[in-house]
Amino acid sequence: MAQLAKADINLEGVKLKDGTVEAEREAQKAKMPVLKQLLEFKKYPGMLVETASVCWAWMVTSLLFYGLAYGWDRFGDSLYVTYLYVALGELIANVSVLLVLKVVGRKVALVSL
């Protein structure tokens, strides 16, 4: 309930263009327990697949990056040759990301990691 110029204005039934009551939905989600929120994935299975794939890709990417960052000195005998291997790997990764972003776009590349 909002008060404007000493008049009560009820905005609870105001619908947006898509026909949903956004404030009511947010209030329901705030009151909803975590388990019930996770069961919302049953309504939207595509969102579950996207969420799971992004979480998996995030974990794998992090482990690979930290593995390279903290263990790059163990890749070869010579420190310089090993550094060259890691630099080539970073170069290939950066160029491939630029190509993927140019071909499919930023939004699709972030969603479908």
Contacts in CASP RR format, 6 or more apart in sequence:
PFRMAT RR
TARGET T0000
AUTHOR 0000-0000-0000
METHOD contacts of the structure
MODEL  1
MAQLAKADINLEGVKLKDGTVEAEREAQKAKMPVLKQLLEFKKYPGMLVE
TASVCWAWMVTSLLFYGLAYGWDRFGDSLYVTYLYVALGELIANVSVLLV
LKVVGRKVALVSL
1 8 0 8 1.000
1 9 0 8 1.000
1 10 0 8 1.000
1 11 0 8 1.000
2 8 0 8 1.000
2 9 0 8 1.000
2 11 0 8 1.000
3 9 0 8 1.000
11 23 0 8 1.000
12 21 0 8 1.000
12 23 0 8 1.000
12 24 0 8 1.000
13 21 0 8 1.000
13 24 0 8 1.000
14 21 0 8 1.000
14 23 0 8 1.000
15 21 0 8 1.000
16 22 0 8 1.000
29 37 0 8 1.000
41 47 0 8 1.000
41 48 0 8 1.000
41 51 0 8 1.000
50 111 0 8 1.000
50 112 0 8 1.000
53 112 0 8 1.000
53 113 0 8 1.000
54 111 0 8 1.000
54 113 0 8 1.000
57 113 0 8 1.000
58 113 0 8 1.000
61 113 0 8 1.000
68 86 0 8 1.000
72 82 0 8 1.000
72 83 0 8 1.000
72 85 0 8 1.000
72 86 0 8 1.000
73 79 0 8 1.000
73 82 0 8 1.000
74 82 0 8 1.000
75 82 0 8 1.000
75 85 0 8 1.000
75 86 0 8 1.000
76 82 0 8 1.000
76 85 0 8 1.000
97 109 0 8 1.000
100 109 0 8 1.000
101 109 0 8 1.000
104 112 0 8 1.000
END
